[in-house]
Amino acid sequence: ARVVGEVGLFQEKMENCRGLFEQYGIGDVVTSSPHCFHTFSNEYPEKGFRVRHYAQVLRELIGEGKVGLKNSSKFRVTYHDPCYLGRHNRIFEEPRDVIRSIPGTTLIEMTHHGSDSLCCGAGGGRMWQGKELDGEARMSEIRIREAHATGAEILITACPLCLIMLEDASKTLGLEGKLKVMDLNELVLQLLE
């Protein structure tokens, strides 16, 4: 709400969340969305709770031996850094560490990765806007082409908005059967021991 200009609505929802967290004694918040991670981490003053993205939790659980992953049968994957996880909050290695911990999986980096990663095109409320702001090529299509060029079989992301944008671009470009788009937690779930 805040990103698209609804500051009053954001403040109302923030106060509602803080009230619920206090009421139920919530001390830890784990997000699936990098946008929520960013909001809770950076836009909630005096929050009184710890915030982590699920990729951080997965890396911790795998590192402690609490989650085991079976051999992937030699998956070749590439990873798309969501803007609000990577560039905005500098979380680059945690998702990659999870991918690298999967036996038999090879991580192939795209030309633009880490702090130089490209946006999927959904940020800043763009996901809900019509085609009137699209240029010659959509960001999601540029990103899918770059992922496909790596030769990877699977494109992994750790953001539900990126997942939607990249899946849509894969279909639009006719790459649906050539490059599977998955969320990191989907891949981990598939390979749990």
Disulfide bonds with the S-S distance in Angstrom:
none
